[in-house]
Amino acid sequence: MPKCKVCKTKFEPRFFLQKTCMNPTCLAEWSKLEREKKQKVKDKKTKQRLKTKSEYNKEAQIAINKYVRIRDSKKLCVSCDSVLSVEYGGTTDCGHYRSRGSASHLRFNLFNMAAQSSRCNRYLSGNVVEYRKELINRIGLDRVEKIEQDNQPRIFTIKYLARIKQIFTKKARLYEKRFR
């Protein structure tokens, strides 16, 4: 015998896939809960539809930054060789070799990104000279020079930004499970 989804008492179902007993208060409560669920789904879809491109951009950037911080959590700071902490809002940032302000077209380029201490990233403006030295050790001189010479503008569509968020959220979860 199934249990009523509202009052949790056992009942004899009269209909196929009946979820509640025939008590009028349970039926009313169940229909209210179902309406609320449908409204939440509808509100979520509406909210998603009304998002601006800048909101998609921000969400994608947050997802990829989290992935880079987790990916490089076992490494030292790319600029000053200090020990990094993975916790969000802690001592680790996702630093860009060519900053997002000066080269926004490289904001999602993984070769342009590395975990960096918040001191180097925020207060030393990226500590670029030391960053470059370590970046050459990590990815090679030819890739660093390609990043430095890359000035081709890119336009990121909403579809692309949503895909970036989806991919790097999944990758970050995978890395968290694997390395923690």
Secondary structure, DSSP 8 states (H G I E B T S, - for coil): --B-TTT--B---SSTT--S-S-HHHHHHHHHHHHHHHHHHHHHHHHHHT--HHHHHHHHHHHHHHHHHHHTTTSB-TTT--B---STTSSEEEEESS-TTT-GGGTT-GGGEEEEEHIIIIISTT-HHHHHHHHHHHH-HHHHHHHHH--------HHHHHHHHHHHHHHHHHHHHHH-
